Structure formats: C-alpha cells, structure tokens
Amino acid sequence: MNTTRRQFMKQTGAGAAALGMAAAGFNGEVSAARTYGISLAGWSLHRTIGEGDGKVPMLDMPKMSRQDFDIEAIELVNRMLASHKGSFKEQKSYLDTLAKNAADNNVKILLTMVDGEGSIGDKREDQREDAVKRHSKWIDITEYLGGHSIRMNWAGGASGVEKDEGALADLIKRSVPGFRALCDHGDSKNINVIIENHGGPSSYPGAMEKLMKAVDHERFGTLPDFGNFPGDVDNYEAIDRLMPFAKAVSAKCYDFDADTGAETKLDFPRLIENVVDKHGYEGYIGIEYEGNKLSEADGIIACRKLLEKLKA
C-alpha cells in the first residue's frame, strides 16, 4: 500500500462522524447552521460515466466530484465500476487506481451501492448462500476503499409480498440468516449492511421495520431515499419511520424551480427538518439526481446549492 493511499484510507471512515448537530429540536428552530455533509451518489452520473462512446471513465469520478461540483465525498455503484465482474483480487489494480484518484483529489469514498448480486430472500437455499458470498466481496472491497457501508437490496419475495402478512413473514424468515451472516462479516471489517427503499417490500416502512427488528444487528440499518416510494406510501411519514435505523441518507431529486432553487416534486425543507432536526442525523446526505430536464451536471449543482441553503 503506497503512502498516498494509506493517508486516504485514514481520511475515510463511517461518514461524517465528527459532524455535530446544531438543531435545537423538531420545531423548526435551529440554534446554528446545520452541519451535515454533502456527498455525490454515482447514480447521479450514470448517463455521463461509462466505458467508451465518449463517456467519462468511473476512475475520474473523484476528480469530477471535487473539481466540477466541489463535493468532498462519493458513493459508488458497483455496476458502474469497469472491474465489477471480477473477484476482489482481479479488481485490485483498478481499485488501487480509484483510491489513488480519490486521495489525489481529497475525496472520501463512503459506501458502495450493490445491485445484481443475488437475492438474499430467495426461496432456494443455494441461491441465498450464493447471494451472501457475492455480497461479501463488496464488503471486502468497500473496506479496502475506506468506506463505511454497502447498500444491498432486499430481494426474493413475490410481487406484493409486503401486503400479505404470511408471505412477508416467510420472506423475513428466509432473509434473516443471510443478512446476519453479512453483518457478522461486516463487523470484522467495520462495514455496515444497509437497505435502501429500492422497490418491493423495502419501499414499505412497515415491512422494513419488521425486517430491522428481526435481524437485530448493530451493523444492519437503512438508507432512506427521499424518493423511491410507491403511490400508496406517504414519503414523509415513511422517511420518519426509516430514520431510526439510518446509517446513510439519499437526497433523491428530480427538478428545480428556476427562480427559487426549490425541488419541485419533494418538500426538501420538510425532509431535512425530519432527518436532521428530529432524528439528529449527523452524516452525509448523498445527492442522487434522477431528473431529465436538466443535465446531470446541472441537476447535481442545483441539488448541492439547495442542500447548502438548507444548512442555514
């Protein structure tokens, strides 16, 4: 391990542990500026970053984050890494370059969002075991890069399982051993295992509360995303219910008012008041722009400006 990379690893860790919460309480009164960190989720650049066809390589994301957006921390998406299909050993050279680029730009790597690595709640035992093995690799990689968590999906249930009490109980029962195994592995690496509201039962707070209580591991938690809820779920109530388990937060955003800079689909002041003032969240809030009216770059800048404004 070279000196630059070692210094970078020391800088990274469990998000913004040193950040202090300035809010006086969940009454809209704040005694000083909020001090949460602002990070950039890789998915915000999924149309810009890629391999070939004039796209920007993923290895340049740390430089883009710092130089183009003045954002000090990033969140990776496993399938955006050119090396993602390889084993940890096969990816090592690529990961070393990514870590060095982050260090050179004084950018932290916070977490890895993991997709496409199997269903932890599959009805077939061999498939559940395979999912544990495949996600374990990303725990090792995230630890190597100095992050604090992997975000995985809660998959393996039939459509609508969250509305069938018996089927949901069966899914939770199937899922718990795998989640606990991953949390135990994460414990040895100082890495959390977190679930985003990302479709299926994970987008229903009642189902997520049951899962969190069933797994009952200090490494297990949520990544509340401001969006990603279906029409029959109240975003604001859902965020409130997911926050007690939160180890990261994602600021999904779509469009912004040209005059005021406000997000037009979500009430960001209300969301930040809930997340920061009520629940005392002290970590990074990750920008995840998914709009199509602005370019990815302009959408990221608009969201960063809004989050900075809400700090005050």
N, C-alpha and C positions, 0 to 999 in steps of 0.2 A: 504494500500500500504506500503510495507516494505521500509526501508531506502535505501537498495541497489538498489531496483528497481526505487525509486524516483531519486536517483543520476543518474542512467542510462537514465531515461527519459529526464533529463536535458541536457544530453550529445547529445541526438538525436534531429533532427530538420530538417530543409529544406536543407538537403545535406551539402555541404561544403561552407556555407555562408561566412566563414571567409577566404576562399582561395582567393588570389589575382592573377590577370592575369599579367604575365610578358611579354607577346608578344608585340612587337612594332607595328605590323601590318601584313597584309596578303601579305607579300612579302618575306617570308622565313627568315627574320631577326628577331632574338629574343634577347632581351636585357638581359635576365636572364633565369634561368631554369623555365619551366612551372610548375605550382603548382596545377594542377587538382588532385583530389583524385582518388583512385582506389578502386572499390568495387567488390563484387562477387555475380553474379546472381545465385539464387538457381538452375536454369535450367542447369547450368554447371555440376551439380552433380545429375542429375535426374536418372542416372543409379546406382549411389552409394547409394543415400538416399532413404529410403523406410521403410516399416514395414515388419519384418520377413525375412526369407530366407537369413540371414546373412547380411542384409543391415544395413547401419548406420541410426539411427533414426534422423528425422529432428531436434529434440531438440539438437542434437550435432553439427549442422551446425556452430553455433558461435564459438565453440571450434576448429573445423576444420579450419575455416577461419583464425583464429588468429594463431593457433599452427602449422598447416600444410603449410599454404600459406602466413602467415604474412600479411593478408589483414584485414583492420580495419572496414569494413562496408559490410553489406549484403543486398540483395534484395530477398524478399520472393516470392514464387509461391503458391498461395492459395491452390491448389490441392495437394501440397506436404506436407501440414500440416495434421497430423493424425486426427485433430479435425475439419477439414474444413466443414463437412456436418452439424455441429451443429449450433445453434444460438450463438450470442455473449455470452450470459450468460452460455450456455453449454460449450463453448470453454474456458471460463475464466481461469480455473485451468491450462490448457495446455499452454495458452498464458502467464500466470504468470511464469511458468517454463521456457519457451522460453526466456522471457525478463530477467529473473534472469541469465540464462546461458549466454546471451549476455553481461549483466553487469559484470559478473564474469570474462569474457574474454576481457572486454573493447572493445566491438564490437557494432557498431551502426546498427540499423535496419532502412533502408532508405525508402523502399516502398514495396508494395505488387502487384505482377502481378496477375490479376484476370482473370480466364478463367471459362467457363461453368456456368455463372450466368445469362444467358438470353441475348436476342438481343434487344438493345436499339432502333433499327430502324425497328423492326418487323411491318408488316402491320396491325397486330391486336393490338388494343389499350390496352387490358387487359394484353397482353404479354409485351408490352413496360412498363406498370406500374409495372409489376412483376419484370422486369429487374432493374428498378430503386430501388425497395425495396431490392432486393438481393444484388445489388452493394453497397447500403447504409450501409449494415452490414460491408462491408470491409473497408469503410471509417472509421467507428467507431473502428474497430479492429486496423487499421493502426495508427490511432491517439493514441489509447491505448498503442501501442508499441513504440510510439515516432517517427514514420515515417513522411514523407512529402507528399507522393502521393500514389494513386492507379493507376495502369495501367489497363485499360479495353480495350475491343475490340470494333471495330465499325462493328457491325453485323446487319443483317436484310435485306440486299439487295440481289438481284439475281446475279448469276454469270455474270460477265462482266458489271455490272451496271455502273462502272466508265467510260465506253466508250459510254454510252447512256445519252446524256445531260438531257433529260426529266426525265428518271428514276433516275438519280443521284440527280436531284433537288428534286424529290419526297422523296428519301431516306433522304436527308439532312433535309427536312421539317419535316419528321416524327421523326428524331433523335434529333433535337434541343431542344424540351421541356424536354426530359429526361436528356440530358446532362446538361442543365441549372439547372434542379432540383438537380442533383447530385453535381454540382458545388456550388450551394447555400448551400447544406448540408455540403459540404467540407469547405465552407467559415466559417461555425460555428465551425469547428473542426481544422482549419488551415491545411487542406489537399487539395492537388491538384488532379485533374482528368486528366490523360494524356493518349494519344492514341499512340501506337506503330505502325509502319508499320509492320503489322502482318497478311497479307493476304487481299484479296478483295480490296475495294477502299482505305483502309488505306495504301496500298503499292504503291499508285499512288499519287505523291506530289500535282498534280493539284487538285485532289478531296479533299485531306487533307487541302489544303489552303482554299478552299471554305467552308469546314466544320468549320475550325477555325474562319473564319470571320463571319460565320452565328451564331455560338454560342456566340462569342464575350463576353467572361467572363474571368476575370483575373486569375481564378483558372484553366482554361482549357488550355491544351497545348499538346505538342508532346513528345514522347520518341523515337528519331531517333535511329534506329538499323542499324549498318553498313551493315548487310545482309538483308534478307527477302524481297528483291525486285525481281519482275519477270524479265524475259529476255528482255522485251521491255522497261525497265526503266534503265537509267544510274544511278548507285549507287551514284556517286559523286555529280552529279547535284541534285539528289533527297535529299541527306543529306543537301546540301546547302539550299534547299528550305524549309526543315523542321526545320532547326536550329533556325530561328527567333521565333519560338513558343516553343522551347525546355525547358523542366524542368528536364530532365534526359537524359542520353545517354548510349547506349548499344554497347559495342565493340564485335560484333559477330566475331568469329574466328573459323577456320577450320583446318589449317595445318601450319607447320612452317618449314623453311629451317634449316636443322641441323647445318649448318656452320655459317650462319649469324643471325639466330633467326627471320628473317623476316616472316611475314604472306604471304603464297604463293598464296592465292586467292584474297586478298584485299590489296590495297596500303595504309597501315596504316599511313605512314608519310603524305601522301596527305590528308587523312581523319582527322588526328589530327590537321594539319595546318588549315584546313577548320573550324573544330569545335572550336578549342581553339584560334587560332591566328586571324582568320577572324571574327568569331562570338562572341568572348570574353566569351566563356563558362567557368564557374568557379566552377562547381560542380564535382560530382563523375562520372567517366566513369566505367560502370559495365562490368566486364568480363563475356561473355556468350560463352563458348566453346561448339561447336557442332561437332567437328571432330570425326573421328573413327580410325585414325592411331595411335594417342597417347592415353594413358589412360586419364580419366577425370582429374586426379590429375596432370599429366604431361602437359596436354593441358592448364590447369589453370596457372601453373607455367610459361610456355612458354609465355603466353599472358601477365602475370604480368611483366615479365622481359622486354618484348617489350615495354609495356606502360611506364615502368620506364625509359628505354633507351630514349624514345621519349620526356620525360620531359626535358631532357638536350639539 
